[in-house]
Amino acid sequence: MAGGQERTLRRKIKSVQSTKKITKAMELIAASRIQKAISRMANARPYYRELSEIVRDLVKAAALPKNPYTDPENNEGTVVVISITSDRGLCGIYNSSVLRATERLAERVRSSGSTVELVGVGKKAQNYFKFQEIEVATQVNGVTETPTYVQAMYILGSILDRYEIGEISKVYVISHRFVSIGVQNLETTELLPISKGQLETDSTKSSTSFDFEFEPSRDVIVVPLFRQFTLARLFALLLEASTSEYAYRQRAMKSASENADELARKYRRLLNRARQDSITTEIMEIVGGAEALKTETDPRAEG
C-alpha cells in the first residue's frame, strides 16, 4: 500500500517538474518578445505623433469644411465595438477582461436604443462569441502576434467607408494599453468621431499657430487626412495590445512556474512522510517478529 502511494507521488513530482520546464520556457520566450514588441511600438510612435500634431494644428488653425470625422451628421447610426484579444491563451485575465468589458459596453449601447456591431480581433474573441451565441459582424485572426499597418487597414477599411456615408455613428476599441512591463491598463477608446480632447492628449509639442495652404483644395485633403489619422490610431492600439499580451503571458507563466515549485515541494513532503511511515511499519514488523522468535525459543518464557 505504502509502496503504491510512493510511486504515485513520484509520478506526480515528475509530471509537475515537466510542466515547470514548459512554463519556464514560455516565460522566457514571452520576455524576449516583449522587447521586440516595445521596439515596434517605438518605431511606429514618431509617425503617429507627427500625424497627431498635423491634425491637431489643422483643427486648431484652419476653418475646416464640414466632415464626418469631427462633425458627424448622424448620431443615431450603428455603433461598432472592436474587441482586441489574443490568438493564443495562457495569458491570465488578458482576454477575459476585454470580453467582459465588450459585453458591458454593448449592453449599455443597446439600452440607449442604438444598434451594436461587434468586430472580433483574435481567436479568443471568436471562440467566446461563438460559445455565447453572440453575432459578430467581422472576425479577424492572426493579428496580435505581430500587428501590421495593412492589418489595421483590413480591420477598419470598410468601417471607415460606412462611417463616411453616415451608416455608423461611433466606433469604440476595447484593448489593453501598455504603460510598462508591470502595468497594462484596460481601456475603452472612442476611435470615432475624433474629439479635440483626444488630439490634445496625443499631442506632445507646445501649442503653436500655423497658417495652412491647401493643394489642391481643403475639401479634398481633410477627409483623407483624418482617415489616415484614424488608421494610425488603430495601428497604435494594436501594437500596444500585442505588447500587453506578452507582458500578461510572462507574468502568468512566471506564476505557473512558482506554483509548480510549491506543488512539487508539497508532494515531496508527502513522499517523505509516506517513506517514514513505511520505514516505521517495517521496523515495527521486525521488532514484533524478533519478539515472537524470542518467545518461542526461551524455555523460561514457556514455563
C-alpha positions in Angstrom: 0.0 0.0 0.0 2.8 2.4 1.0 4.9 1.5 -2.0 2.0 2.2 -4.3 1.5 5.6 -2.7 5.2 6.4 -3.1 5.1 5.5 -6.8 2.1 7.7 -7.3 3.8 10.7 -5.6 7.0 10.2 -7.6 4.9 10.2 -10.8 3.2 13.5 -9.7 6.5 15.1 -8.9 7.9 14.2 -12.3 4.8 15.5 -14.0 5.0 18.8 -12.1 8.7 19.2 -13.0 8.0 18.6 -16.7 5.2 21.2 -16.6 7.5 23.7 -14.9 10.1 23.3 -17.7 7.4 24.2 -20.2 6.1 27.2 -18.3 9.6 28.5 -17.6 10.4 28.2 -21.3 7.2 30.1 -22.2 8.1 32.8 -19.7 11.5 33.3 -21.3 10.0 33.4 -24.8 7.4 36.0 -23.7 10.1 38.1 -22.0 12.2 38.2 -25.2 9.1 39.0 -27.4 8.2 41.9 -25.1 11.4 43.7 -26.0 10.7 43.2 -29.7 7.1 44.4 -29.3 8.4 47.5 -27.4 10.8 48.2 -30.3 7.9 48.0 -32.8 5.9 50.5 -30.7 8.9 52.8 -30.5 9.4 52.6 -34.3 5.8 53.4 -35.0 5.4 56.2 -32.4 7.1 59.0 -34.3 4.8 58.7 -37.3 1.7 58.6 -35.2 2.9 61.5 -33.0 3.8 63.8 -36.0 0.5 62.9 -37.7 -1.3 63.8 -34.5 0.5 67.2 -34.5 -0.6 67.9 -38.0 -4.2 67.0 -37.4 -4.3 69.0 -34.1 -2.8 72.1 -35.7 -5.1 71.7 -38.7 -8.2 71.6 -36.4 -7.0 74.5 -34.4 -5.9 76.8 -37.1 -7.9 76.2 -40.2 -11.6 76.7 -40.9 -12.3 73.1 -41.6 -15.0 72.1 -44.0 -17.8 70.1 -42.5 -16.7 66.4 -42.4 -17.9 63.2 -40.7 -14.7 62.8 -38.7 -15.1 65.9 -36.5 -18.7 66.9 -37.2 -20.8 63.7 -37.7 -24.3 64.4 -39.0 -25.8 61.1 -37.8 -25.7 60.4 -34.1 -28.2 57.5 -34.2 -26.4 55.2 -36.6 -24.8 51.8 -35.8 -22.2 51.7 -33.0 -19.2 49.5 -33.8 -17.2 47.9 -31.0 -13.8 46.4 -31.8 -12.7 43.9 -29.3 -8.9 43.1 -29.4 -8.0 39.8 -27.8 -5.2 37.3 -28.5 -5.0 34.3 -30.7 -3.5 32.1 -28.0 -4.2 31.6 -24.3 -2.0 31.2 -21.2 -2.0 34.9 -20.6 -4.0 35.3 -17.4 -7.0 37.6 -17.4 -5.9 39.4 -20.6 -8.7 38.1 -22.8 -11.5 37.7 -20.2 -11.3 41.3 -19.1 -11.6 42.6 -22.7 -14.5 40.3 -23.4 -16.4 41.3 -20.2 -15.8 45.0 -21.0 -17.1 44.4 -24.5 -20.3 42.8 -23.3 -20.9 45.7 -20.8 -20.4 48.3 -23.4 -22.6 46.5 -25.9 -25.4 46.2 -23.3 -25.1 49.9 -22.5 -25.3 50.9 -26.1 -28.3 48.7 -26.7 -30.1 50.2 -23.6 -29.7 53.6 -25.2 -31.6 52.4 -28.3 -28.7 52.1 -30.7 -27.6 49.1 -32.8 -24.3 47.4 -32.0 -22.0 45.7 -34.4 -19.1 43.6 -32.8 -15.8 43.2 -34.5 -13.6 40.5 -33.0 -9.8 40.5 -33.3 -8.1 37.3 -32.2 -9.3 33.7 -31.9 -10.2 34.1 -28.3 -12.9 36.6 -29.2 -14.1 34.3 -31.9 -14.4 31.3 -29.6 -16.1 33.3 -26.9 -18.7 34.9 -29.1 -19.4 31.6 -30.8 -19.8 29.9 -27.4 -22.1 32.7 -26.2 -24.0 32.6 -29.5 -23.3 36.3 -30.0 -23.4 37.6 -33.6 -20.2 39.1 -34.8 -20.1 41.3 -37.9 -16.4 40.8 -38.7 -13.8 38.4 -37.3 -10.1 38.9 -37.9 -7.4 36.4 -36.6 -3.7 36.3 -36.8 -3.2 39.9 -35.9 -1.9 40.2 -32.3 1.3 38.3 -32.8 3.0 41.0 -34.9 0.4 43.6 -36.0 1.0 45.4 -39.3 -0.4 48.6 -40.8 -2.0 46.5 -43.6 -4.0 44.6 -40.9 -5.2 47.8 -39.4 -6.4 48.9 -42.8 -8.1 45.5 -43.3 -10.0 45.8 -40.0 -11.0 49.4 -40.3 -11.3 49.9 -44.1 -15.0 49.0 -44.6 -15.9 50.6 -41.3 -14.5 53.9 -42.4 -16.3 53.7 -45.7 -19.6 53.2 -43.9 -18.8 55.9 -41.3 -18.2 58.5 -44.0 -21.6 57.9 -45.6 -23.4 58.0 -42.2 -24.2 54.3 -41.6 -22.0 54.2 -38.5 -22.2 56.9 -35.8 -19.4 55.8 -33.4 -16.5 53.3 -33.2 -15.1 52.1 -30.0 -12.0 50.0 -29.4 -11.6 47.9 -26.2 -8.0 46.8 -25.7 -5.1 46.9 -23.2 -2.8 50.0 -23.2 0.9 49.3 -22.4 2.3 51.6 -19.7 5.3 49.5 -18.6 6.2 45.8 -18.3 4.5 45.7 -14.9 1.5 47.9 -15.8 -1.1 47.5 -18.5 -4.5 49.2 -18.4 -7.7 48.0 -20.0 -9.2 51.0 -21.8 -12.2 51.8 -24.0 -11.1 54.2 -26.7 -13.6 56.2 -28.7 -12.0 56.0 -32.1 -14.7 57.9 -34.0 -15.7 60.7 -34.1 -12.4 62.5 -33.4 -12.5 64.8 -30.5 -10.3 67.8 -29.9 -9.6 66.4 -26.4 -8.1 63.3 -27.9 -5.9 65.3 -30.2 -4.6 67.3 -27.2 -3.9 64.0 -25.4 -2.0 62.5 -28.3 0.0 65.7 -28.8 3.3 66.4 -27.0 4.5 69.6 -28.5 3.7 73.1 -27.3 0.7 74.8 -28.7 1.5 76.9 -31.7 -0.4 78.6 -34.5 0.1 77.8 -38.2 -1.4 79.1 -41.5 -2.1 76.2 -43.9 -2.2 76.4 -47.6 -4.1 73.5 -49.2 -3.3 72.0 -52.6 -5.4 71.0 -54.5 -8.2 72.1 -52.0 -9.2 72.0 -48.4 -12.2 69.8 -49.1 -10.1 67.2 -51.0 -7.4 66.9 -48.3 -9.2 67.0 -45.0 -11.2 63.7 -45.2 -8.3 61.5 -46.4 -6.0 63.1 -43.7 -8.5 62.2 -41.0 -8.9 58.7 -42.4 -5.2 58.2 -42.3 -5.0 59.5 -38.7 -7.8 57.1 -37.6 -5.9 54.1 -39.2 -2.7 55.2 -37.4 -4.6 55.3 -34.1 -5.9 51.8 -34.6 -2.5 50.5 -35.5 -1.0 52.1 -32.4 -3.7 50.4 -30.3 -2.9 47.0 -31.9 0.8 47.4 -31.1 0.1 48.3 -27.5 -2.3 45.3 -27.2 0.3 43.0 -28.6 2.9 44.2 -26.2 0.4 43.9 -23.3 -0.4 40.4 -24.3 3.3 39.3 -24.0 3.5 41.1 -20.6 0.5 39.2 -19.3 1.8 35.9 -20.6 5.2 36.4 -19.0 3.5 37.1 -15.6 1.1 34.2 -16.0 3.9 31.7 -16.8 6.1 33.0 -14.0 3.2 32.5 -11.6 2.7 29.0 -13.0 6.4 28.1 -12.5 6.2 29.3 -8.9 3.1 27.3 -8.3 4.8 24.2 -9.8 7.6 24.7 -7.4 5.2 24.9 -4.5 3.3 21.8 -5.6 6.5 19.8 -6.1 7.5 20.8 -2.5 4.2 19.6 -1.2 4.4 16.3 -3.0 8.0 15.8 -1.7 6.8 16.3 1.9 4.0 13.8 1.3 6.6 11.4 -0.2 8.9 11.8 2.8 6.1 11.2 5.2 5.0 8.1 3.3 8.6 6.8 3.3 8.9 7.4 7.0 5.6 5.6 7.7 6.8 2.7 5.6 10.1 2.5 7.4 8.4 2.8 10.8 6.0 0.0 9.8 8.9 -2.2 8.7 10.8 -1.6 12.0 7.7 -2.5 14.0 7.3 -5.7 12.0 10.9 -6.7 12.5 10.7 -5.9 16.3 7.4 -7.9 16.5 8.9 -10.8 14.7 12.0 -10.8 16.9 9.9 -10.8 20.0 7.9 -13.7 18.7 11.0 -15.7 17.9 12.4 -14.9 21.3 9.2 -16.1 23.0 9.3 -19.4 21.0 13.0 -20.3 21.9 13.2 -19.2 25.5 12.3 -22.1 27.9 11.6 -19.7 30.8 9.1 -18.0 28.6 7.3 -21.4 28.1 7.3 -22.0 31.9 
